[in-house]
Amino acid sequence: MSLPGDRREGPSPVSGGGNEVLTADSSRSMTVAQMVASSQRLRLNPNKDHKPDSYEDLQVDFSPSIFSSLERYLPPSMLGVSRDDKVKFMREILVKYLPHGERNRVQKHRDYRKKIISNYLPLHKELYTIHPTMFFVPSFLKAISDNTEESFRSMMSEPSPGVFTFEMLQPRFCELLLAEVENFEKWVNETKFRIMRPNTMNKFGAVLDDFGLETMLDKLMEGFIRPMSKVFFPEVGGSTLDSHHGFVVEYGKDRDVDLGFHVDDSEVTLNVCLGKQFSGGELFFRGTRCDKHVNTGSQSEEIFDYSHVPGRAVLHRGRHRHGARATTSGHRINLLLWCRSSVFREMKKYQKDFSSWCGECLREKKERQRLSIAATKSELLRKESESTA
């Protein structure tokens, strides 16, 4: 089984990295904070009692939320230094995984987005700010308000391990967002503005962040998706989600037909059908895998197909392998939110055991344990036989 590759998009946030020893550039003079930090490791687990600084007012080349999230992982000696010194230290980590050429690409994308937002006139301005009662169904809002695993499970089902489905969006919200996307596409066609598509696999659809919905989607991730991910996906950074890629995809006649077998460039993925009327287009899931095992076979219990219903959401790990069958008639549009954790990506590079979420790693671990137990039993029987001989 072969995957066509991870879904990628334009400027993605920092990926990779871990709790390595960090050293400052010896060719530069170092601040006291940098000298202290140069021999320190990032914490393996976040300091939950520490309240990080706000970085919203700074003109930095990374998302301010990334700095706030990463600060909880700083060594104790760094927590008391000035905010500027923290920024320098954390930026040095981040820059390592986003070289100069990539930062130039990020800046170009910022300019591209600014050009769109300054020229595109929104159709429904109420979509650009979170309005919970207008956006979400009551059962979803109550579960989020109660904020417990019991409340989340009360409004959702888990038809396959790691795949959660639940009613989420109000029909009116779906209608408004569909109209906004159509209005944006009309503007694109009229102005002949060349837009970036959501990723390399989808040739149709639009990046919602690019025409002004980034702040709203940030609030959606932080206030509604992260609380659930903290409970159900803690092992892949569910509690530290700090950036996203939000977009819509379109399937049907004169649109994309299907989507090949792949994994997402996310830690957690939210997928909600907006409409319209269609046949086909089922999602098929085939188990969660780490990079090493991404092309391995599926176990029978990992095979699951899901049929989309407008307003109903699917929440799963980004590394949960999946694809979309052909939409055989009509027009299907889905909202996708790829939620990412810069902290998880920083730490993952230095981990070797992913059995807490990779199905194949877990299978191999169980097999090693079985062989070890069998070997121990065999040795005990041999010794017992020798002692009675």
Solvent accessible surface area in square Angstrom, and as a share of the most:
residue,aa,sasa,rsa
1,M,110,0.49
2,S,91,0.59
3,L,26,0.13
4,P,91,0.57
5,G,31,0.30
6,D,40,0.21
7,R,6,0.02
8,R,108,0.40
9,E,28,0.13
10,G,22,0.21
11,P,29,0.18
12,S,30,0.19
13,P,28,0.18
14,V,5,0.03
15,S,57,0.37
16,G,27,0.26
17,G,0,0.00
18,G,0,0.00
19,N,26,0.13
20,E,40,0.18
21,V,72,0.41
22,L,9,0.05
23,T,96,0.56
24,A,20,0.15
25,D,61,0.32
26,S,111,0.71
27,S,96,0.62
28,R,164,0.60
29,S,111,0.72
30,M,70,0.31
31,T,45,0.26
32,V,118,0.68
33,A,5,0.04
34,Q,28,0.12
35,M,114,0.51
36,V,57,0.33
37,A,1,0.00
38,S,25,0.16
39,S,84,0.54
40,Q,56,0.25
41,R,137,0.50
42,L,5,0.02
43,R,78,0.29
44,L,125,0.62
45,N,105,0.54
46,P,28,0.18
47,N,32,0.17
48,K,161,0.68
49,D,142,0.74
50,H,34,0.15
51,K,179,0.76
52,P,26,0.16
53,D,52,0.27
54,S,70,0.45
55,Y,1,0.00
56,E,128,0.57
57,D,101,0.52
58,L,43,0.21
59,Q,183,0.81
60,V,37,0.21
61,D,36,0.19
62,F,12,0.05
63,S,44,0.28
64,P,35,0.22
65,S,29,0.19
66,I,5,0.03
67,F,0,0.00
68,S,29,0.18
69,S,17,0.11
70,L,3,0.02
71,E,0,0.00
72,R,76,0.28
73,Y,14,0.05
74,L,0,0.00
75,P,3,0.02
76,P,95,0.60
77,S,47,0.31
78,M,0,0.00
79,L,34,0.17
80,G,78,0.75
81,V,40,0.23
82,S,62,0.40
83,R,72,0.26
84,D,88,0.46
85,D,26,0.14
86,K,9,0.04
87,V,18,0.10
88,K,99,0.42
89,F,12,0.05
90,M,0,0.00
91,R,87,0.32
92,E,57,0.26
93,I,1,0.01
94,L,5,0.02
95,V,38,0.22
96,K,98,0.42
97,Y,43,0.16
98,L,10,0.05
99,P,83,0.52
100,H,120,0.54
101,G,51,0.49
102,E,40,0.18
103,R,50,0.18
104,N,68,0.35
105,R,102,0.37
106,V,24,0.14
107,Q,85,0.38
108,K,145,0.61
109,H,15,0.07
110,R,98,0.36
111,D,78,0.40
112,Y,34,0.13
113,R,47,0.17
114,K,147,0.62
115,K,120,0.51
116,I,0,0.00
117,I,84,0.43
118,S,85,0.55
119,N,91,0.47
120,Y,12,0.05
121,L,131,0.65
122,P,37,0.24
123,L,90,0.45
124,H,39,0.18
125,K,138,0.58
126,E,69,0.31
127,L,0,0.00
128,Y,38,0.15
129,T,81,0.47
130,I,31,0.16
131,H,74,0.33
132,P,51,0.32
133,T,108,0.63
134,M,55,0.24
135,F,2,0.01
136,F,3,0.01
137,V,25,0.14
138,P,100,0.63
139,S,57,0.37
140,F,0,0.00
141,L,38,0.19
142,K,135,0.57
143,A,4,0.03
144,I,22,0.11
145,S,91,0.59
146,D,68,0.35
147,N,88,0.45
148,T,66,0.39
149,E,83,0.37
150,E,143,0.64
151,S,13,0.08
152,F,0,0.00
153,R,106,0.39
154,S,93,0.60
155,M,27,0.12
156,M,22,0.10
157,S,50,0.32
158,E,71,0.32
159,P,67,0.42
160,S,7,0.05
161,P,96,0.60
162,G,7,0.07
163,V,0,0.00
164,F,6,0.03
165,T,4,0.02
166,F,0,0.00
167,E,75,0.33
168,M,0,0.00
169,L,7,0.04
170,Q,46,0.21
171,P,93,0.59
172,R,135,0.49
173,F,5,0.02
174,C,7,0.04
175,E,95,0.43
176,L,5,0.03
177,L,1,0.01
178,L,16,0.08
179,A,31,0.24
180,E,0,0.00
181,V,1,0.00
182,E,78,0.35
183,N,36,0.18
184,F,2,0.01
185,E,31,0.14
186,K,119,0.50
187,W,39,0.14
188,V,15,0.08
189,N,108,0.55
190,E,118,0.53
191,T,70,0.41
192,K,177,0.75
193,F,36,0.15
194,R,223,0.81
195,I,23,0.12
196,M,81,0.36
197,R,92,0.34
198,P,0,0.00
199,N,10,0.05
200,T,88,0.51
201,M,43,0.19
202,N,0,0.00
203,K,126,0.54
204,F,68,0.28
205,G,0,0.00
206,A,0,0.00
207,V,10,0.06
208,L,0,0.00
209,D,5,0.03
210,D,3,0.02
211,F,3,0.01
212,G,24,0.23
213,L,0,0.00
214,E,72,0.32
215,T,88,0.51
216,M,4,0.02
217,L,1,0.00
218,D,40,0.21
219,K,106,0.45
220,L,6,0.03
221,M,0,0.00
222,E,57,0.25
223,G,35,0.34
224,F,22,0.09
225,I,0,0.00
226,R,71,0.26
227,P,27,0.17
228,M,0,0.00
229,S,0,0.00
230,K,117,0.50
231,V,52,0.30
232,F,18,0.07
233,F,1,0.00
234,P,78,0.49
235,E,49,0.22
236,V,4,0.02
237,G,9,0.08
238,G,0,0.00
239,S,49,0.32
240,T,17,0.10
241,L,0,0.00
242,D,4,0.02
243,S,16,0.11
244,H,24,0.11
245,H,9,0.04
246,G,0,0.00
247,F,0,0.00
248,V,0,0.00
249,V,4,0.02
250,E,3,0.01
251,Y,4,0.02
252,G,5,0.05
253,K,178,0.75
254,D,108,0.56
255,R,77,0.28
256,D,17,0.09
257,V,82,0.47
258,D,77,0.40
259,L,14,0.07
260,G,36,0.34
261,F,28,0.12
262,H,0,0.00
263,V,0,0.00
264,D,3,0.01
265,D,7,0.04
266,S,4,0.03
267,E,13,0.06
268,V,0,0.00
269,T,0,0.00
270,L,0,0.00
271,N,11,0.06
272,V,0,0.00
273,C,0,0.00
274,L,5,0.02
275,G,4,0.03
276,K,86,0.37
277,Q,162,0.72
278,F,45,0.19
279,S,53,0.34
280,G,25,0.24
281,G,0,0.00
282,E,51,0.23
283,L,7,0.04
284,F,31,0.13
285,F,0,0.00
286,R,42,0.15
287,G,3,0.03
288,T,11,0.06
289,R,1,0.00
290,C,5,0.03
291,D,92,0.48
292,K,160,0.68
293,H,10,0.04
294,V,24,0.14
295,N,76,0.39
296,T,41,0.24
297,G,47,0.45
298,S,37,0.24
299,Q,71,0.31
300,S,95,0.61
301,E,117,0.52
302,E,26,0.12
303,I,92,0.47
304,F,39,0.16
305,D,63,0.33
306,Y,18,0.07
307,S,70,0.45
308,H,14,0.06
309,V,73,0.42
310,P,68,0.43
311,G,5,0.05
312,R,52,0.19
313,A,0,0.00
314,V,0,0.00
315,L,0,0.00
316,H,1,0.00
317,R,34,0.12
318,G,0,0.00
319,R,29,0.11
320,H,5,0.02
321,R,0,0.00
322,H,6,0.03
323,G,0,0.00
324,A,4,0.03
325,R,96,0.35
326,A,39,0.31
327,T,9,0.05
328,T,106,0.61
329,S,59,0.38
330,G,42,0.41
331,H,47,0.21
332,R,4,0.01
333,I,2,0.01
334,N,1,0.00
335,L,3,0.02
336,L,5,0.03
337,L,0,0.00
338,W,0,0.00
339,C,0,0.00
340,R,3,0.01
341,S,0,0.00
342,S,8,0.05
343,V,3,0.02
344,F,20,0.08
345,R,16,0.06
346,E,5,0.02
347,M,15,0.07
348,K,50,0.21
349,K,130,0.55
350,Y,97,0.37
351,Q,84,0.37
352,K,197,0.84
353,D,87,0.45
354,F,31,0.13
355,S,13,0.09
356,S,81,0.52
357,W,19,0.07
358,C,1,0.00
359,G,26,0.25
360,E,14,0.06
361,C,15,0.09
362,L,72,0.36
363,R,110,0.40
364,E,52,0.23
365,K,72,0.30
366,K,118,0.50
367,E,64,0.29
368,R,138,0.50
369,Q,95,0.42
370,R,132,0.48
371,L,95,0.47
372,S,65,0.42
373,I,101,0.51
374,A,45,0.35
375,A,62,0.48
376,T,75,0.44
377,K,125,0.53
378,S,69,0.44
379,E,68,0.30
380,L,110,0.55
381,L,118,0.59
382,R,110,0.40
383,K,108,0.46
384,E,108,0.48
385,S,68,0.44
386,E,102,0.46
387,S,89,0.57
388,T,109,0.63
389,A,121,0.94
